[in-house]
Amino acid sequence: MKMKNIEAQQHLEAIAKAIAQGDIRVGVAQIRDFQAVYKSVADLSVVEEAESDYRMMADYYRKGLADASRERIFRDIQKKLLQAYGDMAMDYQCRYNAVMAAVTARLAGKRVEVGQARRRLEEFVSDLAMLSLEPEDHTQEKSERLHAAHFDTLRNVFNHLFTSRMWTESDKQNWTALVLSPTIDLNDGLVMTSAIMLGCMMQFDLRKFRSLTEIYSYASDERLRQRALVGWLLAMSKQADVYPEQLPFVRRLLDDERCRSEVGEAQMQMFYCMDADKDSKEIQRDIMPGLIRNSSLRYSDRGFVEKEDDEMEDILHPDARDKAMEDMERGYQRMMDMQRRGSDIYFGGFAQMKRFSFFYSLVNWFMPFNTAHPDLRPVLHKLHNAKLLDAMVKGNPFCDSDKYSFVLALSGVIDRMPKNVQEMLELGDLRQDLSLAGDGRQNDPRYIRQTYLQDLYRFFRLFMQREELPRVFTANPLQGEVTQADDAAFFMDHPAFRLPEMDERKTVFMRFLTKRRMTVELQRVVDSMSDKTSTDYLLAAATALMANRDMLPKAAEFLKVLLQHDSRHATALRLLGKVYRELGAYEAAAGVYEKLVELFPDNRAHLFNFCLCLVETSDERARQQLFKLVYKYPEDSNVVRLLAWSHLCAGELEKAKTEYAKILQLDEAGRADYVNMGYCHWFGGDIDGAVEDFRHAVEKSSVEQVLGNLESDAELIARFVTSDVEVFLMRDLVRSVADA
């Protein structure tokens, strides 16, 4: 967890590093320095014990006394100092981190103990059961009081777990047992699991981490399992050298194929979450205009009203209504397809609905949707019954956070809704219409995990003090921002997952990253692979390196190793051909593309690239292959371009002009086409014609880009224009036409 105070951050990092490296004296001295500077009130009596044990151990060693327990004692000293370090870090954050300081202030004077928490949470369940036996018309007020008191208890428990110092083994056992207890409400267990995760993310605590892994292993309810899975995945410390003890706990879980599968799925889902802005833009640009245009409702000063039927429109365009319905269905289906593949299609709409006072309370971001939540009372009173809210809980595909947003927003617009819609809400008749995800997925582990991740994405992206929280979802593909090394949501390269058994999951993920051209993330996963000889590793490694021109030769080496094992591997051949072309090694590239043409004679791209390489190397086979290409694809403008370029390179200027003239008649004609036509005129002595072509090229781009073409084509120009002075003059003429 990064802190705003850089000096404090660096001081704490130095303490952790010293302890991890075994520099006990340095670590102890730095702990005392930190306590003196930042006035830490953490209990550091354990430091005195550790220092005393270390002095005794060092004294024994100096005297040459054998000690079979020396290794164990040294590790125990490290653990004690890490506990002191963790307590100091949490104490510092509870005073200086705005989020933790606010929660600590709310807890002031309130003592939360696990036994007391268990008693109150269990009493709520029994009181609720007794209340259900009473007549319904006498229970509303009592139920509201009961839920209000329970929410207050749960909020205090959440705040305590979030800000608690380093746990003892007893703490871990008792709180884990409470979360897993069948005698408390499941929602309480879910909220406590999130609190443990969040506290462990603020400052890693091995026992809190183990609590999450145990909840994941032993929970009988799938919602609790998935929340714990996400919890320990995000809470893992990136400082594996400081906390190596976390690794065996994770690897024991990974012995189970189901766990490995869920870890792989969770990583993919987190990246889909980070696509939320891009998906929202696509929906707003391509889908929503059609849905709004074809809707039967319009907004007026009286709120939403139904559009009146236009009889004349029905006469003139009898099929218009059916077409509008078809367009709406297509748009709706497209959104549902996006959702099924993992897209967060509702983020854009609900992102604006997180400013209700409801979301000022930290715990509410992690609360499973519950119609009995005290903050929903005003909405329930407006609706007169909870049928609509029940329908939402059981049917719609929103995450819990969005369900709360929707209901809170509904209370502000319900009075402006059409009368018939209000009546349907009162009667609960919109249950079916609101059940957009009524396809039985609500109990599917993947779906449960997806909606919880959407809750977390909203929290870490939209919480008003999000800058005080750990980095989790910082990547934004829409803005070209990549995930950072300390982003909790990118965990697949963590040392805990550097196992042969995880390579299969990483392979799937590498293909996912390759398809999205996320080469920075791809390189991190590639480096974490166990098998450095597999086809998937070699392909992914080459792909990642190809993003950096300086690394192209190394990428070629990876691909050649792969082709030694499988000389017909199409993807490796295609990538190697591309590498050679970018390096300007057209002769080597021609050999690769010739092989691809043999394997795939009907593939246009392979034949085109083969011809291009032959032209660039002045190979005598170029013209024969080119005519073959033109014969097979006469309408392809790129084929015409290549033929024209071959004529130009061969000095056949009139033939080149004929072909370029065809291209310049097309709307797609661009800068390069005009530049090449300019070469035809220039090399033939028509300077005015060349300048005019270059002027068109400048209009299509810029002076700098056209001059860049002249520079990159210097070798071609030198074959026809032998005077440097003429080249200088032409460059000036290009500049002058831009200024004219």
N, C-alpha and C positions, 0 to 999 in steps of 0.2 A: 504494500500500500504506500503510494507516494504521498509525502506531506508537503504542505506549502512552505514550511520553514526548511529550507535546503540544508542549513547547518545542522539542525536536529536530525534530519533524515540521514545525512552523511555520518553523523556521530553514531547513530543507531546501527547503520550498516557496518561501520568499523568495529563495533562491539560484536556483532554477529559473525563477521569475518574472522576476528581474532579467536573467538570461541571455537568456530568450525575448524580452524587451522591448528587448534591445540595450544595457542598462546594464552595460557590460563592467566598468568600474571598481567599481561597486557589487557586481557578482557576484563579482569577485576578492576584494574586501575581506570579503565575507560567507563565502566559502570559507575564508579564513584564520582568520576568527573561529570558524567551526565546528571547524576543525582544532585550534585552541587550547583550546576549551571541552571537546570530546569526545575529545581525544587521538587523532584519526584517524591510523592508520598507513598509509593509502592513499598510493600514489606520486603526488605532486602536481607532479612535474617539468613536466608538460604545462601547468600553470598558469603557471609561469615563462615558458615559450615563448609562450603566448597573450598574457601581459601585455607581453612584449617586442615581439611583433608589433603589438600594439595601439598601444603608445607610438610605434613607428616610423611606423605608418599615420597616427596623429593628427598627428605632427610633419610628415610630408609634406603633409598636408592644410592645416595651418596656414601652411606656406610657399607654398601655392598651386600645388603641383606636381600635374600631371595624373597619374592612375594608373588605367589601364584595368582593372587586376586588383583594385581596391579592394573591390568587392562580394564577389568570391570570397574574398579574404583575410578579410573581416569574417565571412562564413559559416563559414570554417574555424576562426576564433577561437571562435565560438559552439560549434562541434562539439567543440573541445578542452575547453572549459569544461564542457560537458554531460557529457563523458566523465569529467572529474575529479569532477563532482557525482555521477555514477552510482557511481564507485568509492568515494567517501566514504559514500554511502548504503548500499552493500552492506557496506562495512567496519563501519559502525555496526550494521547488522542482524546481521552474523555475530558480533558481540560481545554485543548486547543483546536480540535476538529469540530467545526460548527455543528455537524449532525450529531456526533456523539456527545458533545457538550450539552446540546438541547435535550437529548434523551436522558442524560445523567441528571440534569436539573429537574426533569419531570419525576425522576425516581427519588429525589431528595426526601429523606425521612421515611421512605417505604422499604421495608425489609422483605425481600423475596427469598424464601427457602423452598427447596424442592418438596419437602413434606407438606408444608402449608399449601403450596400450589396444587399438589395432588389432591388434597382434601377438598379444596374449593372447586376444582374442575370436576371431581367426581360428584360432589354435592349438586352441581348444576345439572348433571345428567339425571340424577335421581329426582331432583325437584321438578324437572321438566316432565319426567315420566309420570309423577304424581299429578301434575297439572293437567295432563292429557285425560285424566279420569274425571275431571270436573266438567260441569256443563259449559259448552263453548261460549255462551253469551255472558258468562261471568269471569272469563279467564284473560281477556285481552289486556287489561291494565296490569294484572299480576304478571302476565307473560312479558310485557314490556319492561317491567322493573327487574325481572329475573335476568333477561337478556342484557340489560344495561349494566347490571352488577357483574355479570359474567364477562362482558366485553372489557370492563375496567380491570378485572383480574387478568384476563388474557393479555391486555396491553402491557400491564406491569411485568408479566412473565416474559413477554417478547423483549421489552426494554432491558430487563435484567440479563437475559441471555445474550443480547447484542453487545452489552457493555461489560460483561463479566470478565474478570481477570483470568489468568491461566488456570485451567481446571486441574483438580486432583483426580486420582483414579476413582475415588468415591463419587465425585461430581459427575464424571463420565458415566458411571454405572447407573446412578440414580436418575439423571435426566434422560438417558437413553431408555431406561425402563419405563419412565413416565410417557415418553412419546409413543412407545410401542404398546402401552397399556390399553386393553380392550374396554376398560371401565371409564375412559374419558371420551369426549366427542372427537371424532376423526378430524374435524376441522382444527381443533386445538393442537393436535399432533402435527398437522401440516404447517400451522403458523410457527410452532416451536422449531420445527426443522429448518424453516427459512431463517429464523433468528440465529440458530446455531451456525448456519452457513455464512450469514452476513458478518457475524462476529469473528468467525475464523478467517474470512477474507480481509477484514480490517487488520488483524494480527494473527498469523498462523499459530494454531495451538494443536499439537498432535492429538490430544485427547478429544477435542471437539471434532477433529477430522475423523478420528476412529469412531466417534459416536455416529457420524453421518454414514460411514461405511457399514456399521452394524445395523442401523435403521434400514439401509438398502438391502442388507442380507436377510433380515428377519421380519420385515414388515409383511403382513398378510394382505393389506390393501394396496392395490396397484398405484393409487394416487400418492400414497406415502412413499412407496418404493421409488417412483420416478422423481419425486421432489428430493429425496435423499441422494439419488444418483446425480442429478444436476448439482446438488449441494457439494458433494465431495469432488466432482469434476472441476467446479469453479473455485473451490477452496484450496486445492492443491497448491503448495508453495512452489514458486518457480526457483527458489533457492534450494535446490536438491542437495547441494554440498553442505548447507547449514542444517537441513532437516532430512538426512538420508533415511531416517526411520520410517518415513511415510511410504517409501518404495515397496517394502515387503507386504504391507497391508493392501496396496493396490494390486500387486502382482498375484496375491492369493485370490482376489476377486476375479482377476483375468484368467484364472485357470478354468473358469466357467465360460463355455462358448456363448451362452446367452448374454453374459456381461460384456464380452468383447463386441458382440453384435450391437448391443444398446449403446456402448461407448461410441462406436463408429457412427451410428444413426444420430446420436446427440451432437456430435461434431458437425455433421452436415446440416442439421437443423439450426444450429447456432449461426452458421454462415447464411442460411436462408433468412434468418432474422435480420442480419446486417444488410440484406437487400431491401429492407422495408421502404426506404426512401425512393429507390429506383422503381419498385413495384407500384408505389403510390403515384409516382409521376406517370407511369404507363397507364394506370387506371384512369387518372384524371384527364390524360390527353386522348386516349383511344377508346375508352369504354363509357365513362360517365356521360359525356355529351349525348351519346345515342340513347342512353337510358332516360336522361332528363327530357330529351326532345320527344321521345315516344311515350312519356308518362301521361296518364289521364288526369293528373293533379297539377294545379298551378298555385303559386303563392300570391296572395293579394293582401290588402290592408286588413282583411278579416281572417288572415291565416291561410291555411291550405283549403282550397275548394276544388271541386271537380270541374273539369273543362266541359263546357256545353257542347253537345253534338252539333257538328256543322253539316246540315243536310245537303247543301250545295257541294261540299267536298265529297260526300258519299256518292253523289251523282257523277261528278267529274272524274273522281278517282276511286272507283268501287273497291279496288284491291289495296288501297292505302292503309286501311286499318289492319288488315292481315299482315301486310309487309312490316308495319310498325311493331306488331307483336313478335314477328319473327326476328326483327333486329334486336328487340329487347331480350328475347330468349338467347340469342347468340352472345350478346354482351354479358348476360348473366352467366351463361355456361362457361364463357371464357374466364370469368372471375372465379368460378367454382373449380375449374381446371387448375388455375394458378394456386388456389388454396390447397388442392389435393397434392400438388407436388411440393408443398411446404411453404409457399409464399405467405407473408403476413399481409393479407389484402385489406385489413381494416385499420392498419396503423395510421395512414394518412388522415382518415376521418376522425378517429378518436384521439389523435395527438392533441387536438385543440380542446379536448374535454377533460383535461387533467388539472384544471385550475379551480375546481370546486374545493371548498374548505375541507371536504372529506379527505382529500389527498395531502393535506398538511400533516396528517398523522402518519408517521412512518409505518406503523403496523398495518394500516389499511391497504397498502400496496401489495401485501402478501396474504390478505384475507380471502379465503374461498367465498364465492358469492353466496350470500345468505339473506333471504328476505326479512329475517328477524334482526338484521343489523340495526342498532339504535339510530344511526344516521339516516336510515331509509324511512323512518316513521312518518315524516311529513309527506313523502310520496305515497305511502300506503293510504294515508288518510285522504289524499286527493282522489285516489283510484277507488276508494271504498272497499276494495277487496284485493287479494294478492294473486288472482288468477293469471294476470299478465306476467307477473314476476315469476310465478311457478313455471309458466310456459317457457320463459327465457332460460331458467335454470336447466330444464330438462331437454330443451330443443336446440337453442341457437349455437353457432360456432364461435361466439366471442370468447376471449379469455376473460377471467374473472374481473380484472381491472376494467375492461371495456364494458362488461355487464353493469358494473357500478356506474360508470360514466353515462351509459345509455339511460339508465333509470333516473339518475339525477338530472340529466338533460330533459328527459320526458316530463318531469314535474314542472319545468318552465314553459313547455309548449303545449301541454295537454289542453289548456283552455282555448287555444287557437286552432285546434284540430276540427275537421268537419264533424258535424253532429253524429252522422252514422258511424264514423270511425270511433268516436268517443263511446258510443253504445257498444260497439264490438269489443272495445277494451274492457268496458264494465263487465260484459258477459264472458270475457275470456275467449271470444270466438276467433281471435287472431293466433291462437296457439299453433295451428297448422302452418299458417303463413310465416310465422317467426321461426319455425323449426327448419332453418336453412340447412342444417347439417344432420338432418334426421336419417342418417344412413348407418346407424349402429356403431359409429366410431367412438362414441363417448367413453367406452370402456377399453379402447385399444391403447396399449402402453405408448405407442408412438404419438397418438393424438393427445393423450394426457400430457406427455412431455412437451409437445409442441405448444400447447396453450399456456403451460407454465413458463416456458421460455419467452413467450410473447409478453407475459406479465413482467418478467424480469427485464426484458428489453425496454419496455415502457418506463420502468422504474429507473434504470441506469441512464436512459436517454432524456427523461422528462422531469424527474424529480428536481424541485427548485434549487436544491443545494448539491446537485450531482457532481460538481467539481470536487466535493469533499469525499467522494466515494471512490472505491477502487476502480481501475480501468477494466472494463469488461468488453463492451461492444463499441470499440472506437472506429472500426473500419467503416468506410462509406464509399462503396464502389462508384456511386454516382459522381462523387467529387474526386475520385482517383486516390482515396486514402486507403492505405493498407493497414493490416493489423500490426500492432507493435509487439515486441518481445514479451512485454509484461501484461498483455491483454489476457485476462482469465478465460475468455471465450475461445481462444486458440490454444488447445492443450495437446494436440496429437503428437507434437514433437517433444513432449515432456519426457524426461529420462525414465519415468515409471512405465512408459509405453514402448520403450526400446527393447522389444521382445520379438522373436521370430513369429510368435503366434499373432502378433498385431500387424504384421506386414500385409496380410490379406486386406485388412480394413484400411490400412494406409494406401494400398494400391487403388482402391475404389475412390478414396479421397483425392489422391493425386490426379486421377482422371477428371474428377470434378473441378479441381483447381486449374488443370490444363485447359479444359473447355472454356473456363472463365478468364483465361490468360492472367491468372493471379500468380505471377512468377516468383514474387518475393515469398509468399506463403508456401508455394510449391518447393522452393529451395530448402526451406526449413524442414518440411516433411521428408524430402529426399535425404537430407543429412541424417535423419533419425532412423532410417531403414536399417534393419539388421542384415538382410541379405543384399550385399553390394554387387551381386553377379546376376540377379534376375533380370529378365527382359523388361519388366515394368520399371525396375530401378534405373536401368540404363536409358530407357526412353525418357523417363521423367527428369533424370539428371541432365540429359542433353537439352531437353525442352527448356528447363530453367536457365541453363547457361546461355541459350540462344538469345535471351533477352538483353545480354550484354555483348556488344560487338567484339570487345577485346577477348571474350571467352569463347568465340566461335571455333577456334582450332581445338580447344579442349572438348567442346560439344561433338565435333567430328570424331575425335578419338573414342568417345563413348559409343557413338553410333557404329563405328567400324568394328568395335569389339562385339557388339550385338550381331552384326552381319556376318561375323566369323562363325557364329553358331547357327544363324538362320539367314542365308544369303537372299532369301525371297521375302523377307519381312517388309511389307509394303510401306508401313509407317516410317520405319527406320530409313528406307531408301528415299522416301519423299523428303524427310527432314534433312538427310545428308545432301540431297540435291540442292535444297534451299540454302544450306550452310555454304556449300561450294559457290553458289551463285553470289551470295552476299560477300564472300571473300574475293570474288572476281576470278575464281578458278573454274572458268567455263569449260575447259577441256575435261577436267575431272567430273564436273557436273553433267556434261554430255554423256559420259559413260554410265552414270547413275540413271539418268532419264531414259537412256536406251534400254536399260534393263527393265525399267518400269513399263515402257511401251511394249516390250516383249510379254510381260506378265499381264498387262491390261491394254490390249490393242484398241479398245473402244473408248478409252479415257481421254477426253479432249485436253485436259490440263497437262497430262504427262507428255502428249505429243507436242503440244505448244511449247512447253519448256525445253523439250529436246531440240526442237527447231531453233528456238532462241539461242541456245548454247552453241549450236552448229554455226549460226550466223555470226555470233560474237567471236568465234575462233576461225572464221573464214573456211570452214570445212567444206570440201567439195560436195558432200552429201546434202548440204543445206537446201539447195534449190529443189532437189527431188522431194525431200521431205516436206518442204513448204508447199509445193503444188499439191501434194497429197493432203495436206492440212486444209488448203483452200478448197479443194474438191469436196472434202467431207463436210466442211463448215463454211460455206460461202457467205452466209449472212452474219457471221461473227466479226464485228468491227475490230476486235483485237487481232484476229488473224490477218485482216487487211493491214493493220498497223505493222505487224511483224513483216509482212511481205514488202511493204513500203520501206521499212527500215533496212531490210536486206538489200533492196535496190540502192538505197542511199549509201550503205557501207561499201557496195561494189562499184560505186561511181556511176551507176545507171540513173542519172539525175532526172531525165524525162519520164522514165517509168516510175520513179519514186514520186514525182510531182503528180502523175496521173492517179496513183493510189491515195496520196494524201489529200488530193482534191475531193475524192469520194468521202473521206473522213470529215473534212471541214464542212461538208454539207449537213452533217448530223448535229443534232442538238447537244450531243455528249462531247463534242470536240473540245479539247482542253488546251492548257498551256503547252504541253509537250508536242502536241500535234502542230500547233502554229510555229513553234521553235524549229521543228524538223522540216516543215515546209520552207521556213526561212533559210535553213541550211541549203536546201535544193536551189533556191534562187541565188544565195550568196556564192556557193561553190560554182555556179554556172555564170557568174559575173553580173547578175541582175541585182545590184546593190539596193536600188529603190524598192524592188519587190521584197527583198530580204528585210529591209527596215520596216516595211508595212506589215509583214508577217510578225516580226518581233513586237510591233506596236499592239497587235491583237493579242499576242501572248501576255504582254504586260497588263492589258485590260482584263485578262482572265485570271491574273494573279498579282504580281508585283515586279518592280524592277529588280529587286534583290533575287527573286526566284529565277527570273530569266537569266540574269548574269550568272547565277549559280549553275544553270544548265550549260552555259558557254564554258564555264570552268571545268565541269565534270566531263564534258565532251571534248576537252582540249586535244586528246589524241586523235580523234576523228577530224577535227578542224585542221590540225597540222598536216594531214594528208592532202588537203585541198588548198589551204591558204598558207603559203610558205613564209609570208612576211609577218613578223610580230607587229609591225606598225599597223598593218591592215586590221589585225585583231584588236589592237588598242583603239583604232578609229571606230570599229564596229561597236565596241563596248560603249564608247562615248555617244554614238548615234542612238543606241538603245536608251541611254540615260536622257538624251535630248528629247526623244519622242514622248517620254514620260512627263517631261517638264512642259511640253507644248500644250 
